[in-house]
């Protein structure tokens, strides 16, 4: 039944499916599979390039009327999940040692504390365990994410006072005449 679809329709259905996510995508794929592929996830996979498992899950959701929950995210939990007060504690330590850009060009706050210094201060002052805290590179990324820039702030320099130009003051030395200067020839023997 899918053989009667031309390539333009197939491309449009693929594009529409890509713009959806989760339950809405599976419902759309299941409806298209029922209408154009005789309810076969294999034909839908071959025709549209969709995951056969996702199409089957969408068909099951339509039959039962229940939404099947997606799998939980696997992997290590982030530091904001494991240590919920970490960002507040970092902010309380770094804010007194930070300053804004002298010309207020950016919203970044510049700090003199390095990532290692922040980790050591968290251990000493806030009572964190060294093994539970992120590594130096991760701490640096976390500080950058919190809009702290780890670089020295260059203070604004006052402009130099220039001499007032007068006709009587020569501002530059007179140019030398290149033709009148003598050069020694190179001895290349």
C-alpha positions as CSV (number, residue, x, y, z in Angstrom):
1,X,0.0,0.0,0.0
2,X,3.0,2.4,0.6
3,X,4.2,1.9,-3.0
4,X,1.6,4.4,-4.3
5,X,3.2,7.2,-2.3
6,X,5.5,9.3,-4.4
7,X,8.8,10.5,-3.0
8,X,7.6,14.1,-2.4
9,X,4.8,12.9,0.0
10,X,7.3,10.5,1.7
11,X,9.7,13.4,2.2
12,X,7.0,15.6,3.6
13,X,5.8,13.0,6.1
14,X,9.4,12.4,7.2
15,X,9.9,16.2,7.7
16,X,6.7,16.5,9.7
17,X,7.7,13.6,11.9
18,X,11.1,15.1,12.6
19,X,9.4,18.3,13.9
20,X,7.5,16.4,16.6
21,X,8.9,14.7,19.7
22,X,7.9,12.1,22.2
23,X,4.3,11.1,22.4
24,X,3.2,13.4,19.6
25,X,5.8,11.9,17.2
26,X,4.8,8.4,18.0
27,X,1.1,9.2,17.6
28,X,1.8,10.8,14.2
29,X,3.9,7.9,13.0
30,X,1.2,5.4,14.2
31,X,-1.5,7.3,12.3
32,X,0.6,7.4,9.1
33,X,1.4,3.7,9.5
34,X,-2.2,2.8,9.9
35,X,-3.3,4.9,6.9
36,X,-0.5,4.2,4.4
37,X,1.3,1.0,5.6
38,X,-1.5,-1.4,6.6
39,X,-0.5,-0.9,10.3
40,X,2.9,-2.6,9.6
41,X,5.9,-1.1,11.5
42,X,8.3,-2.9,9.1
43,X,6.8,-1.3,6.0
44,X,6.9,2.1,7.8
45,X,10.5,1.5,8.7
46,X,11.4,0.6,5.1
47,X,9.4,3.4,3.5
48,X,9.9,6.4,5.9
49,X,13.1,5.4,7.7
50,X,11.4,5.5,11.2
51,X,12.3,3.3,14.0
52,X,10.2,0.1,13.9
53,X,10.2,0.0,17.7
54,X,8.9,3.6,18.1
55,X,6.2,3.0,15.5
56,X,5.1,-0.2,17.4
57,X,5.1,1.7,20.6
58,X,2.9,4.4,19.0
59,X,0.5,1.8,17.7
60,X,0.3,0.2,21.1
61,X,-0.4,3.6,22.7
62,X,-3.3,4.1,20.3
63,X,-4.8,0.7,20.9
64,X,-4.7,0.9,24.7
65,X,-5.2,4.6,25.0
66,X,-2.4,4.7,27.6
67,X,0.8,6.6,27.2
68,X,3.9,4.5,27.6
69,X,6.6,6.5,29.5
70,X,9.9,7.1,27.9
71,X,13.0,5.6,29.4
72,X,14.8,7.6,32.0
73,X,18.0,9.3,31.1
74,X,20.9,7.0,31.7
75,X,24.3,8.0,32.9
76,X,25.8,9.9,35.8
77,X,23.5,12.5,37.4
78,X,24.7,16.1,37.0
79,X,26.2,18.0,39.8
80,X,23.1,20.2,40.1
81,X,21.2,17.0,40.9
82,X,23.7,15.4,43.3
83,X,24.7,18.6,45.1
84,X,21.7,21.0,44.8
85,X,23.3,23.8,47.0
86,X,26.6,23.8,45.1
87,X,25.9,26.7,42.9
88,X,24.6,28.9,45.8
89,X,27.7,28.0,47.8
90,X,30.0,28.8,44.9
91,X,28.2,32.1,44.4
92,X,28.6,33.0,48.0
93,X,32.4,32.4,47.9
94,X,33.2,33.9,44.5
95,X,30.9,37.1,44.6
96,X,33.1,38.9,47.2
97,X,36.2,38.3,45.0
98,X,34.6,39.3,41.7
99,X,34.1,42.5,39.8
100,X,32.4,43.6,36.6
101,X,34.1,44.8,33.5
102,X,35.4,48.4,34.1
103,X,33.5,49.8,31.1
104,X,30.4,47.7,31.7
105,X,30.5,46.3,28.2
106,X,29.5,42.8,29.2
107,X,27.4,41.1,31.9
108,X,30.3,38.8,32.8
109,X,31.8,39.0,36.3
110,X,35.5,38.6,36.4
111,X,37.1,36.8,39.4
112,X,40.6,36.3,40.6
113,X,39.8,32.9,42.1
114,X,40.8,29.9,40.0
115,X,38.9,26.7,39.8
116,X,41.3,25.0,42.1
117,X,41.0,27.8,44.6
118,X,37.2,27.5,44.5
119,X,37.4,23.7,45.1
120,X,39.8,24.2,48.1
121,X,37.6,26.9,49.6
122,X,34.5,24.8,49.3
123,X,36.3,22.0,51.2
124,X,37.7,24.3,53.9
125,X,34.9,26.7,54.4
126,X,31.7,24.9,53.4
127,X,32.7,21.4,54.5
128,X,32.4,19.6,51.2
129,X,34.3,16.3,50.6
130,X,36.9,16.6,47.9
131,X,35.8,13.4,46.2
132,X,32.2,14.6,45.8
133,X,33.2,17.9,44.1
134,X,33.8,18.2,40.4
135,X,37.2,18.1,38.8
136,X,39.1,21.3,38.0
137,X,38.0,21.4,34.3
138,X,34.4,20.7,35.3
139,X,34.5,23.4,37.9
140,X,35.9,25.8,35.4
141,X,33.1,25.0,33.0
142,X,30.5,25.5,35.8
143,X,32.0,28.9,36.7
144,X,31.8,29.9,33.1
145,X,28.2,28.7,32.9
146,X,27.5,30.9,36.0
147,X,28.9,33.9,34.1
148,X,32.2,34.1,36.0
149,X,35.2,34.6,33.9
150,X,38.5,33.4,35.3
151,X,40.9,36.1,34.1
152,X,42.5,39.2,35.5
153,X,40.7,42.4,34.9
154,X,42.7,45.0,33.1
155,X,42.0,48.3,34.8
156,X,41.1,51.3,32.6
157,X,44.2,53.3,31.9
158,X,44.0,57.0,31.8
159,X,44.8,58.5,28.4
160,X,48.1,60.1,28.0
161,X,48.3,63.9,27.9
162,X,49.5,64.9,24.5
163,X,51.5,68.0,23.8
164,X,49.6,70.7,22.1
165,X,51.0,71.0,18.6
166,X,52.5,74.3,17.8
167,X,54.2,75.5,14.7
168,X,57.5,76.1,16.5
169,X,57.6,72.5,17.9
170,X,58.8,69.9,15.4
171,X,56.6,66.8,15.7
172,X,58.9,64.5,13.9
173,X,62.5,64.4,12.7
174,X,63.2,65.5,9.1
175,X,63.2,62.6,6.6
176,X,66.5,61.3,5.5
177,X,67.3,61.3,1.8
178,X,67.7,57.6,0.8
179,X,69.6,58.5,-2.4
180,X,72.3,60.4,-0.6
181,X,73.2,57.8,1.9
182,X,76.0,55.5,0.9
183,X,75.9,51.8,1.4
184,X,78.8,49.4,1.5
185,X,78.6,46.7,-1.0
186,X,78.5,43.1,0.3
187,X,81.5,41.0,-0.3
188,X,80.2,37.6,-1.4
189,X,83.3,35.6,-2.2
